[in-house]
Amino acid sequence: MKTIGVIPARLNSTRLPRKALTDIHGLPMCVHVYRRALMSPALDDVIIATDNQGIYNTVHRYGAKCFLTKDTHPTPTERVAEIAETVKADFYVQINGDEPLLNPAHIRTSVNSLIQAEADASVLARPFDKRNSPADFKLVLNKNNDVMYVTRSDIPSKGTMLKAYHIMSFTRRTLQRFTAMRPTAMEQREGHELLRLIENGLTVTASVVNSDSISVDVPEDLEYVRTQMLKDPVWSKYK
């Protein structure tokens, strides 16, 4: 079984301009993500997928493998699906480029969750207690740990709130089906592409893990990551 890690990275971000290239202790954010993904033995290769020449040129200077993709993709998962058209594998792990505190060990957790549940896709989740934070996606799970809903609202699941931790695994077939589907009503309402799969009857399983990782969406998140990075044990292994 071959597994490819794909890191979607775009330059334009409404809340945090030039987010993917934002400096965190001497490295662009997406390079932190790339180097951490390389540390996972679950991956046979890691690729940054971007539609921006500036990102492409920058990450190449740091030795990262990067592919230029179309600039018309409405979601990161479409960018991953484009990579899957040319780079053949059994599984693809979407590792969002704004998760610079990700734990490399959690990549295997995501892949194993997909395989063991025989699901169409998987996502990680972490306990979360920050209120009134619409930039953070929350997950609602059923008793089998399948995702029932993804929302920006403060909705509890299994006794607490669960934040989406964006290490998501897909089969190649799921990515093909995803791009053939039209965006759905819930997806457009909440702004999360996993809802497209759920609304069309596909199974998305989740694994709950302990993690300090957050998606960097606003300046407050960036300051949190810069502070946490200084005491993060993974950082010392590649800085």
Buried (B, 14 or more C-beta within 10 A) or exposed (E): EEBBBBBBBBBEBEEBEBBBBBEBEEBBBBBBBBBBBBBBEBBEBBBBBBBBEEBBEBBEEBEBEBBBBEEEBEBBBBBBBBBBEEBEBBBBBBBBBBBBBBBBBBBBBBBBBBBEBEBBBBBBBBBBEEEEBEBBBBBBBEEEBBBEBBBBEBEEBBEEBBBBBBBBBBBBEBBEBBBEBEEBEBBEEBBBBBBBBBBBEBBBBBBBBEBBBBBBBBEEBBEBBBEBBEEBEBBEEBE
